[in-house]
């Protein structure tokens, strides 16, 4: 049994429940579940490279954002169970397929299981591990990872606590995510790349510009500018907001982000001199949602 799951405080919800007996807010018990493990070509170029990133999509989520594109797995329970041994085999399968890295998508609530799987792989796993999360993290959980993770890819979603409460049921989102990003930067250091331009370590902060909320996005970019030097982090700005799932319950989210809204946020990122990625607006559609599975298929 994994000790941390008996009194689960892995994410800022700190449910304190025994996940061997029941599920917490994240919707998951003690057994790892994933919904897909494949090469993925639509991450940032320094992550996807030419061969693809070895993405593993974990089921459940500590946030449950109303506009989640992956709501089938984050909120509706899609996915299939794996033992830690099978998870380790999955990581090695992706490496054998040519993945540049192992990309843990939404891993927070399964961190101790992932650590077990990574330790089973040991030195057989030679590619870097990417921690790709919603940014809603506890320092203690990030500490558990030790040096196993080299690249962090956290979201930074909202600044205002009313907005984070309304869309993700997390009033303390910014407080937790801001602190987590500082911690991730301390763990991973400045962005580093190999001779092919692939990231080997560092932090890329992702921000999805929501329709009707450009001022909150600008506040976040200002916060980054005030807290990080341009060479300490990278910023990836995304424009692909498409109303899905419960976004239709909010009138202000029932459209795509406008060019004006997106450009004003880009201007703020440029003002602080951060390197990074600006996603083309043509990618703003649902084709980016991959297929998820209910049964092990590989
Ligand atoms: S990981 Fe799940 S059970 Fe654990 S504290 Fe977070 S929401 Fe609760």
Boltz pocket constraint, residues with backbone or C-beta under 6 A from the ligand:
constraints:
  - pocket:
      binder: B
      contacts: [[A, 8], [A, 9], [A, 10], [A, 11], [A, 12], [A, 13], [A, 14], [A, 15], [A, 16], [A, 17], [A, 19], [A, 23], [A, 24], [A, 25], [A, 26], [A, 27], [A, 28], [A, 61], [A, 62], [A, 108], [A, 109]]
      max_distance: 6.0
